[in-house]
Amino acid sequence: MEYRSTTGGTMSLFEQVEKDNLDRVKPLAARMRPRSLNEFLGQESFLGEGKLLRRLLQADRLGSVIFYGPPGCGKTTLAQLLATASRRCFRQLSAVTSGVKEVRAVLEDARNELATGGQRTLLFIDEIHRFNRAQQDALLPDVEEGIVTLIGATTSNPFFTVNGALVSRSQIFQFQPLSVTDIEALLHRALHDATRGLGQYEVEMHDNALKFLAEVCDGDARRALSSLEIGVLSCLERPIQFTRALAEESVQRKAVEYDSDGDAHYDSASALIKSIRGSDPDAALYWLARMLEGGEDIRFICRRLIILASEDIGNADPQALPLAVSAMQASEFVGLPECQLTLSQAVTYLACAPKSNAATVAIGEARSDVREARLVPVPVHLRDAHYGGAKKLGHGAEYQYAHDAEGGVASQDYLGVEREYYRPTDRGAEKEISQRLENIRSKLRLGREKPSPVEE
């Protein structure tokens, strides 16, 4: 006796029994995988009606693509659904366990399948960024010839981790974590599906418990479904009262996804600095916590804070830089976990400090002048006069010692041309600096109006 499978083929009675037994022991997250594109949740930016990936599929122009995004947002599932929708043979490899030999065997099978039966192959490679250059290069000829439609999945930025030749031949679609609304819809579906889900159990789901599961999973559908399954299967009472307390017990602590040289490292550092620059201490603390939980190097965090103190605060709060340096020294001396208190103090102070990038802009403009060869000779009266013969050259002649002048500022030219690089803001301590500098510059202008000593 034969049964028709969901993929259109046939299987024997024994094969069907084997399949049913294997399906029965699958975890809920595996059983609830969408069976069609209509069941797929999320990624509306490129899969919604009229969006690029949907249009490519409808026009039968699906080429090689790279799916880039966090775990649990549907990369593998969507690849399988695309193979079904485009009537391609689905083959899957993992870059963690496969080598060039396995890749070439799959490519050879795909070529034979196309030559003899006319069916194209969709090759899905999970964690494609783990392939080395030689393994990635082995894919290029068959990708270029259209023998296979390649879908590579990666949690790392493909522009940094995937061969440039592959990236240039692929459309890149960035997956986002599923929204709370999408996760809630998925949990509802699992609770009411008696075939694949938990519909055979009598579950009274409390609203606050459902919301908690949807929020705490961080957009990871797999984690949300696993927590739901743990809660239902571990509860012996009937009907099951799925309360907030049960939800909290069922959620396992998620390991913070963080790599010291990947996207999480650079993106979190960027978010921390931009939050401090934007004067949001709460956001800054969150990103600091994210980096600490991920095991970020304390020295790296301290270096970034010291740079920020000069780059984004500067003289608007002159205490910002010494505080950041002190935080670095204290963190080095105390170490974790206690130095989190020091870093928290530094981050919140820097976030709340008045901001100015005037010093940053000033040195940038000055160096630009130097690089563009707008060079200014050192005025004669400023040149070194501490050697024999300097007087004969006129070096140091008519130099005015600033401490002898009224107010400690002499009417003297220190550059030879008029330049104003430093433009203090009206924020924090720079407001006072701006007022004082205005008086200073008026005296310096008098010095520029005087005739300069002539070199012999």
Buried (B, 14 or more C-beta within 10 A) or exposed (E): EEEEEEEEEEBEEEEBEEBEEEEEEEEBBEBBBBBEBEEBBBBEEBBEEEBBBBEBBEEEEBEBBBBBBBBBBBBBBBBBBBBBBBEBBBBBBBBEEBBBEEBBEBBEBBBEBBEEEEEBBBBBBBBBBBBEEEBBBBBBEBBEEEBBBBBBBBBBBBEEBBBEBBBEBBBBBEBEBBBBEBBBBBBEBBBEBEEBBBBEBEBEBBEEBBBBBBEBBBBBBBBBBBBBBBBBEEBEEEEBBBBBEBBBBBBEEEEBBBEEEBBBBEEBBEBBBBBBBEBBBEBBBBBBBBBBEBEBEBEEBBBBBBBBBBBBBBBBBBBBBEBBBBBBEBBEEBEEEEBBEBBBBBBBBBBEBBBBBBBBBBEEBEEEBEEEEEEEEEBBBBBEBEEEEBEEBBBBBEBEEEEEEEEEBBBBBEEBEEEEBBBBBEBBBBBEBBEEBEEEEEBBEEBBEEEEBEEE
